[in-house]
């Protein structure tokens, strides 16, 4: 997520380390449910809730309602330097439904294209496990991204490591207002194109697993790896900005699997094999070399379920990737980078083994709905980069036009866009979903049994009319219209 100049980029979990907790507005987290399943298929429901991303909430003086940050600019009297700003400013509660368009119903979470939000700090350890959710992207057109991803951050939002943190957790880029317990005010530059964002001297980087980045026209899943462990502040070359993209500590491109980009243009979309006109279930399996949680991550597998039918992920159809595959492995990533002519920063930063180490440690779940002020979401659903031939391998990523993702166009033409996530589950391989009338499920599980190694913190925010980002905290989250019954 947070693309800069190429494919998908790293760690856009826009959760800032909020400092003081404001008292101007009560913080009432919308309640959701999620499920944890056992190997036998029994799933237990947990009462969980969503927490709004601190980076987008109202930041004001601790003793008044005077803004510390307005639009995309800091109040220099209250925030002349990082430490003074932290002492002077608080981040406040939120009206989830009224201001941010965030609503819940049972196990369903709806994110409307008006704001940004986040779900707490539950850590998911996913080696030799699967993660499942149902999604409705039918109301997301070109240029939008309803995303779900895991980010490597502290479960307590960094409170133990940075005691001035009194509200939140976080991960990656330069637009975060607070990093490591200090305000990111040094060299802060307002974004000329985004009235709600800017960039400071520091960034913050971490491993990220993008489970789902999608609209009704295209979808991708992508691991991003780093040479650092856990959330780490960066500056200068380590951030990998601009022409130094491949010199930073993290792999901003990642190793993506986008069915359209990999040569199958009839797999996912309106009326296609995975029909985005209707809700469907997405299953992601994290396979290890010894089929145990202590093994090394060797494959990330994708399965869909719609209308009771299991649908295996599409096979690659791209010269240079042989044999055809439908999952992410180090072999796939290396072949893909060569086939499309991309820099292989994924391998140089440890590949799947590094991603697996982060998953074993535990990662925080986040969801978002956003448009893209940097690359117009072309890296997801159109031709990208624009200076390359559309017929070159890997350039075409979806059917959308080159002008479709301009944020001004998206906001004017899709003001009522929304995404619904539901029925979130985790558990051992094969435990979180079921279907009838399709033998492909047993074929998939058979590959595993044969042992194939290849196969209460407040995060606050300020209103942002273009994105919603969430995290999942000690038991939180769910979606709408589950397509499957719990086994």
C-alpha positions, 0 to 999 in steps of 0.5 A: 500500500502507499504506492510511490513510484512503482507497484504497490509499496510498503506499510501504509498503515497510517496509524500515528503514535498519538500522544496525549488523549483528548477529552473533548469527545467521548471515544466509543468503539463500534462493536464487531465480532470475529472468529477463531477456529480449531482444526476440527472446524469449530469456530468461537466468536469473540466480541471485538471493536474497531478503533479509528486511526490516530493519524486522521483525528482532531489534534488540539491543544491539551488545555483548549480546542485550538488546533495543533494541526489544520488541513495539512499544516502544523500550528507552529506556536504549539508545535515549534519542535517535536518535544514541545508539540507532544507536550502541548497537543492531544488527540481526541475521540471520534463520531464514527458514523456521523463524521467518518461513515464507519458503521457496524452490524453484528459481524459486518463492518462498512467503510464509506468513502469519506474518511479513515479508520483503524482497528486495535492491537490484536496480534495474529500469528499466522504461520501454518494458519489461514485467514479468511474474510468475506468482502463486497467490492461491488461499489468500488470502481476504478481508482479506489482500494478497499484493502486489508493487510497485516503490519508489524507493529507493537501490540501496545502501540509502542507505549512500552518502548516510547512512554510518551505514547498515550494513544496508538499503534503505527507503521510506515511512511513520512505522513505520520504526525507522530513517530516514536513518541515525537511529533514529525514536525521537522521539515514538514511539507504540506502535500500540494495535491492532498489538503489533508496530508503532508510529509515530515523528515522521518518515516517509519518502516515495518514488514507488511503483508497485504492480504487484499488490495482491490476494487471491483476491477482488480485485486492483488495480494503482496508481501513486503519485507524489510531488513529491520525487525518491528516498527523502525523510524527511518530518515534519509536513504533508509526511507527509500524515497524517490530515486533511492526507492531500492536503497531503503530498508524495506521492499516497497514493490513487494512480490504481488500476485494480481491475476490480470497482471499475471496473464488471466484477464477473465478471472476476477471482475464483474461477471467473471469467475470470481464475480465482483458484483456479489460478495465472496470469501477470500482465504489466504493460507500461510504454508511452511516447509514442515507444515508446522508453526515453527517452520519457515514460510514457503508459500502463500496460497489464495483460495476464493469461495462464492455461492458455495463453490471453492475457486482456486486462484488463477494460474499464471500465464506469463512467459518466464514463469514456468511451470504455471503457478497460482500462489506466491513462493520465492521461486515465483517471485524471482521468476516474476521479477525477471519476467516483468523486468522489475528490481528484485528488492523482495529477495534482497530483503529476505523473501518469504523467510523474512515475511514468515518471521514477522508473521510468527512474531505476530502482526496487527490487522488493518483495513482501509478504503482509500484513493491514491494521490501519488499514482492514481491507483494505476499500479492496481487496476490500469497500465503502470508505469505510464512510460512503459508500453501497455503490451510489455509483460506486467505493465497491464494490471487491470482494465481501468483507463489511465485517467480513471484514478485521479483523486478529483475524478474519483471523489466527484464520480464515486462519493457514495462508494463503500466496501463491506468486510465480514465474517473474519476468521483465523485457524489451522489450514482448512478450518475456516471455510467450507463448501459443497459440490467442488472437489478442488477444496480437497485437492488443495488440502491434499497438497498439505497433507502430503507435506508439500514444502513448495506448494482500550488504547485510543488511536485517534485521527483527524477527518480525511475525506479520502481514506479509512484505515483500521487495526484489529485489537484484542478481539475485533472485527467482522464483515457482512453477508458471509458466504459460508457457514462455520464448520 
